[in-house]
């Protein structure tokens, strides 16, 4: 979901609720402690230089259980971040949230809730590593080299 999509969806709701991948709701008293643009330059295992950008939201639950972040307040925080950091509305949003460790999630909206969607690592140079591009889901031949 892009930043502009987040802003549009915030206009549609009265209550801001995030659901974790396990279906549980992020505690109502969460804070958005950071909004920023993350620029990541790296080289993949095949030697290709890569440059990625995304918008990062950091969610944090504190002990102040009376805190409730409203959609309008988050829109204002986003507006301030855009103005101060010149963030592009077309960038994808990723969310950092503390579980057993800090997780990084993509974001989806179902008309009522924002859903934190689990992300996965992947080899970006499968062709150079000898890994077949298409593998049947949940079907790994022990002789294929993929498991």
C-alpha positions in Angstrom: 0.0 0.0 0.0 1.4 3.4 -0.9 1.4 6.4 1.3 -1.3 8.1 -0.7 -3.5 5.0 -0.3 -2.9 5.1 3.5 -4.0 8.8 3.6 -7.1 8.0 1.5 -8.1 5.1 3.8 -7.6 7.2 6.9 -10.3 9.6 5.5 -12.8 6.7 5.5 -12.5 5.6 9.2 -13.4 6.9 12.6 -11.2 4.5 14.6 -7.6 3.6 13.8 -7.0 -0.2 14.2 -4.1 -2.3 13.1 -4.3 -6.1 13.0 -1.3 -8.3 13.3 -0.7 -11.3 11.0 -2.0 -13.6 13.7 -5.3 -11.7 13.6 -4.8 -10.1 17.0 -5.3 -6.3 17.3 -2.3 -4.1 18.1 -3.1 -2.6 21.5 -5.4 0.4 21.2 -2.9 2.6 23.0 -0.2 2.3 20.4 1.9 5.3 19.2 3.3 6.0 15.8 6.7 7.0 17.0 8.3 7.5 13.6 7.4 8.2 10.0 10.3 8.4 7.6 11.7 7.5 4.2 14.1 4.6 4.2 16.7 4.5 1.4 18.4 1.2 1.0 21.4 0.7 -1.3 22.8 -2.8 -1.5 24.3 -5.4 -3.8 22.6 -8.7 -4.2 24.3 -12.1 -4.3 24.5 -12.0 -8.1 26.4 -8.7 -8.0 23.6 -6.3 -9.0 23.5 -3.0 -7.3 20.1 -2.1 -6.0 18.4 1.0 -4.6 15.1 0.7 -2.8 13.0 3.3 -1.0 9.9 3.0 1.2 8.0 4.9 3.8 8.4 3.5 7.3 5.9 3.7 10.2 7.0 2.6 13.6 4.3 1.4 15.9 5.0 1.2 19.6 2.8 0.3 22.6 3.6 2.1 25.8 2.2 1.9 29.3 -0.1 4.9 28.9 -3.2 2.8 28.2 -5.4 5.9 27.9 -3.6 7.0 24.7 -5.7 6.6 21.5 -4.3 7.7 18.1 -7.1 8.9 15.9 -7.1 8.8 12.1 -7.0 12.6 11.9 -4.0 12.8 14.2 -2.1 10.3 12.0 -3.1 12.2 8.9 -1.5 15.3 10.5 1.7 13.4 11.4 1.9 12.2 7.8 1.3 15.7 6.5 4.2 17.0 8.7 6.5 14.2 7.7 5.8 14.8 4.0 6.4 18.6 4.4 9.6 18.2 6.4 11.1 15.2 4.6 9.7 15.7 1.1 8.3 12.1 1.1 6.8 10.8 -2.1 3.2 9.7 -1.9 3.8 6.9 -4.4 6.2 5.0 -2.1 5.1 1.8 -0.4 4.6 1.9 3.3 6.2 -0.7 5.6 5.5 -0.9 9.3 7.9 -1.8 12.1 6.2 -3.4 15.1 7.6 -5.0 18.2 6.7 -8.6 18.7 9.2 -11.1 20.0 11.6 -9.0 17.9 11.1 -6.0 15.6 9.1 -7.2 12.6 8.8 -5.4 9.3 5.4 -5.7 7.6 3.6 -4.6 4.5 0.2 -3.0 4.9 -3.2 -3.8 3.6 -6.6 -2.2 4.3 -10.0 -4.0 4.2 -12.3 -1.0 4.6 -12.2 -1.1 8.3 -8.8 -2.3 9.6 -5.2 -1.9 8.6 -3.5 -5.3 8.4 0.1 -5.9 9.1 1.2 -8.5 6.5 4.2 -10.7 7.0 7.1 -10.1 4.7 9.7 -12.6 3.5 13.3 -12.6 2.4 14.0 -13.8 -1.1 17.0 -14.3 -3.4 17.0 -11.5 -5.9 19.5 -13.3 -8.2 17.9 -16.7 -8.6 19.1 -17.0 -12.2 22.7 -16.5 -11.1 22.4 -18.8 -8.1 20.9 -21.7 -10.0 17.5 -21.5 -8.2 14.5 -22.2 -10.3 12.2 -19.1 -10.5 8.9 -20.9 -10.1 8.6 -23.5 -7.4 5.4 -25.3 -6.5 4.2 -24.0 -3.1 4.9 -26.5 -0.2 6.4 -29.0 -2.6 10.2 -29.2 -2.4 12.1 -32.1 -4.0 15.1 -32.9 -1.7 17.2 -33.3 -4.9 16.3 -29.8 -6.2 18.7 -27.9 -4.0 16.0 -25.7 -2.6 15.7 -27.3 0.8 
